[in-house]
Amino acid sequence: MHLAVRAGLSALLLRAVLAQTSPDLSEVLKNIAKTYTVTQYELRRNDIVLETRLTAGLPPVPGDKVQYQQVLLNLIVNAIEAMSDIEQQRRELTIVSAAEGPDGVRVEVRDTGPGLDPERASQLFEPFYTTKAQGLGIGLSISRSIVEAHGGRLSAGANTPHGAVFRMWMPVAGLVP
């Protein structure tokens, strides 16, 4: 079971209440993408080019930094795994953060993997649904639960010209009741 899922399952099962903070999602992403040893190793091992387009000075979002790290790490690891068998095109992982109007922050994790099966896209966030031989099918379900518990949304779609994109939208701190 990979790290992000194990951490999420532990938090879910223990119903851990973590401190509410107002983290800057771009800073959370910088830490994951640039400094997590697991991420760096997997990127090199799978010959994946990482591009980050992180907007500085985004407004803070409500929630716990550790839970956001868990969600974003899960999305990044999933993207890396999706591209691990790709041979015909360049493997690229692109992480983008930006303001989404005056009341939200958007983060996208884009890959150039095989993409999403349109017929099964609605099942992606269901517990125990997986397309991986070794997957448990709980990582995306837990991730969506965390995002929604903080007043946000997590969705998936096609990345043009190929691959998948996972979009997380979070409200700006102070706008969630």
C-alpha positions in Angstrom: 0.0 0.0 0.0 1.6 3.3 -1.0 2.4 6.0 1.5 -0.4 8.5 0.6 -3.1 5.8 0.9 -1.8 4.4 4.1 -1.7 7.8 5.7 -5.2 8.6 4.5 -6.6 5.3 5.7 -5.0 5.8 9.1 -6.5 9.3 9.5 -9.9 8.1 8.3 -10.0 5.2 10.6 -8.7 7.1 13.6 -10.9 10.1 12.8 -8.0 12.2 13.6 -8.8 15.8 14.2 -6.0 17.9 12.8 -5.3 21.6 13.5 -7.1 24.0 11.2 -4.7 26.2 9.5 -4.8 28.3 6.3 -2.0 26.9 4.1 -0.8 28.3 0.8 -1.4 25.4 -1.6 1.5 26.5 -3.8 3.9 26.2 -0.9 2.5 22.7 -0.1 3.0 21.7 -3.7 6.6 23.0 -3.8 7.4 20.9 -0.8 5.9 17.7 -2.3 7.1 18.1 -5.8 10.7 19.3 -5.0 11.6 17.7 -1.7 9.8 14.5 -1.1 12.3 11.8 -1.6 9.7 9.3 -2.8 8.5 11.6 -5.5 12.0 12.5 -6.7 13.0 8.9 -6.9 9.9 7.8 -8.8 10.2 10.7 -11.3 13.8 9.8 -12.1 13.1 6.0 -12.1 10.2 6.5 -14.6 12.0 9.1 -16.7 9.2 11.7 -16.1 9.8 15.4 -16.6 8.2 17.5 -13.9 7.0 21.0 -14.7 5.5 23.2 -12.1 3.6 26.4 -12.7 2.8 27.6 -9.2 1.3 31.0 -8.7 3.0 32.8 -5.8 1.0 34.6 -3.2 -2.2 32.7 -3.6 -4.8 33.4 -0.9 -4.7 30.8 1.9 -7.4 28.1 2.0 -9.0 26.6 5.1 -7.9 23.3 6.3 -5.0 21.2 7.5 -1.6 21.3 5.6 -1.0 17.6 6.3 -4.3 16.6 4.8 -3.6 18.7 1.7 -0.2 17.1 1.4 -1.8 13.7 1.5 -4.3 14.5 -1.2 -1.7 16.1 -3.5 0.8 13.4 -2.9 -1.8 10.8 -3.8 -2.6 12.6 -7.1 1.1 12.9 -8.0 1.8 9.3 -7.2 -1.2 8.2 -9.3 0.0 10.3 -12.2 3.5 8.8 -12.0 2.1 5.3 -11.9 -0.2 6.0 -14.8 2.8 7.0 -16.9 5.1 4.2 -15.9 4.2 2.0 -18.9 4.0 4.7 -21.5 6.6 4.2 -24.2 5.5 6.1 -27.3 5.4 9.7 -25.9 7.2 11.9 -23.5 6.3 11.4 -19.9 5.3 14.7 -18.4 3.8 15.6 -15.0 2.6 19.2 -14.8 1.4 20.7 -11.6 -0.4 24.1 -11.8 -1.8 26.3 -9.1 -3.8 29.5 -9.7 -6.4 31.8 -8.3 -9.9 30.9 -9.5 -11.7 34.1 -9.3 -11.8 36.1 -6.0 -13.1 33.2 -3.9 -11.1 30.1 -4.9 -7.8 28.4 -5.6 -7.3 25.8 -8.2 -4.7 23.1 -8.3 -4.2 20.8 -11.3 -2.1 17.6 -11.6 -1.8 16.7 -15.3 -0.1 13.7 -16.8 0.6 12.3 -20.2 -0.4 8.8 -19.4 -3.1 6.7 -21.1 -5.9 8.9 -19.9 -9.3 8.1 -18.4 -11.8 5.6 -19.8 -14.8 7.8 -20.4 -17.2 5.0 -19.7 -15.7 4.5 -16.2 -14.8 8.1 -15.3 -17.8 8.4 -13.0 -16.5 5.5 -10.9 -13.0 7.0 -10.3 -13.9 8.3 -6.8 -15.9 5.4 -5.6 -14.4 3.4 -2.8 -12.6 0.2 -3.9 -12.8 1.0 -7.6 -9.3 0.7 -9.2 -7.7 0.2 -12.6 -4.4 -0.9 -11.0 -3.4 -4.5 -10.5 -2.0 -3.8 -7.1 -4.4 -1.0 -6.2 -6.9 -0.9 -3.3 -9.2 1.7 -4.9 -9.4 3.9 -1.8 -6.9 6.7 -2.5 -9.1 8.9 -4.7 -12.1 8.2 -2.5 -10.3 9.4 0.6 -8.8 12.3 -1.3 -12.2 13.5 -2.5 -13.6 13.1 1.0 -10.8 15.3 2.5 -11.3 18.0 -0.2 -15.1 18.0 0.2 -14.8 18.1 4.0 -12.9 21.4 3.6 -15.5 22.9 1.3 -13.8 22.1 -2.0 -14.2 19.9 -5.1 -12.1 17.2 -6.7 -12.7 16.2 -10.3 -11.0 14.4 -13.2 -11.0 14.8 -16.9 -9.0 14.4 -20.1 -5.7 16.2 -20.6 -5.2 17.4 -24.1 -3.7 15.9 -26.2 -3.4 12.8 -24.0 -3.4 11.8 -20.4 -5.5 12.8 -17.4 -5.9 15.9 -15.3 -7.2 16.0 -11.7 -8.5 19.4 -10.6 -8.9 20.4 -7.0 -10.8 23.6 -6.2 -10.7 25.1 -2.7 -12.4 28.1 -1.3 -10.4 31.0 0.0 -10.0 31.0 3.8 -12.9 32.9 5.5 -15.4 32.1 2.8 -16.4 28.7 4.2 -19.0 28.8 7.0 
